[in-house]
Amino acid sequence: AQTVTQSQPEMSVQEAETVTLSCTYDTSESDYYLFWYKQPPSRQMILVIRQEAYKQQNATENRFSVNFQKAAKSFSLKISDSQLGDAAMYFCACPMDTGRRALTFGSGTRLQVQP
Amino acid sequence: EAGVVQSPRYKIIEKKQPVAFWCNPISGHNTLYWYRQNLGQGPELLIRYENEEAVDDSQLPKDRFSAERLKGVDSTLKIQPAELGDSAVYLCASSTDGTYNEQFFGPGTRLTVL
């Protein structure tokens, strides 16, 4: 079964600084996508960024970028120029077993942004 | 475009009582998911629908949980009878199709069983 590990339960960053959230995963798939979701206190899960595993180029969305190391099964999220609105729970996710079109999530990292 | 709608947002019940959650996915999304999120954890899949067919319900506790998606649009998740351990946030998500497409989540229903 697929597993996703987020080893940092909590992280803190100063406003305007950069922070990196870690994620490792295990999958037997050869072609897959990886996702980072943000969950603010309102509970609405919002997609932050998506990485296609067959692409070597790391995905970037404005201030958010990933460091994808396929061989190491590592998928970290970098947030640049952190803003107060970035404070939330962040979940890394990968697809479940072959044919199961749902996601396996990590346990999350709570990000605090200090003014 | 309206997002995924869920109701109620909060529900408090006594144990052994029944409870139901409702989800209206984004128009045109034929795949619908129910996830359960325990406190301090990531969401875990309960059931996935492709149109009106439940194609993945292996993690649904079928002794007390049931779900339906009539006409392939709205869906209802039911628990009967509820147990203390069922306290969690129940999230509904939808997508156009497949693993590689973004799943859009609703705001969830927070269930508290006393």
Chai-1 contact restraints between the chains, C-beta under 6 A:
chainA,res_idxA,chainB,res_idxB,connection_type,confidence,min_distance_angstrom,max_distance_angstrom,comment,restraint_id
A,Y33,B,Y100,contact,1.0,0.0,6.0,A-B,restraint_1
A,R43,B,P107,contact,1.0,0.0,6.0,A-B,restraint_2
A,R43,B,G108,contact,1.0,0.0,6.0,A-B,restraint_3
A,Q44,B,P107,contact,1.0,0.0,6.0,A-B,restraint_4
A,M45,B,F105,contact,1.0,0.0,6.0,A-B,restraint_5
A,L47,B,E102,contact,1.0,0.0,6.0,A-B,restraint_6
A,F91,B,G42,contact,1.0,0.0,6.0,A-B,restraint_7
A,P95,B,T99,contact,1.0,0.0,6.0,A-B,restraint_8
A,R100,B,D56,contact,1.0,0.0,6.0,A-B,restraint_9
A,R101,B,G98,contact,1.0,0.0,6.0,A-B,restraint_10
A,R101,B,T99,contact,1.0,0.0,6.0,A-B,restraint_11
A,A102,B,Y33,contact,1.0,0.0,6.0,A-B,restraint_12
A,A102,B,L45,contact,1.0,0.0,6.0,A-B,restraint_13
A,A102,B,R48,contact,1.0,0.0,6.0,A-B,restraint_14
A,F105,B,G42,contact,1.0,0.0,6.0,A-B,restraint_15
A,F105,B,P43,contact,1.0,0.0,6.0,A-B,restraint_16
A,G106,B,G42,contact,1.0,0.0,6.0,A-B,restraint_17
A,S107,B,Q41,contact,1.0,0.0,6.0,A-B,restraint_18
A,S107,B,G42,contact,1.0,0.0,6.0,A-B,restraint_19
A,G108,B,G42,contact,1.0,0.0,6.0,A-B,restraint_20
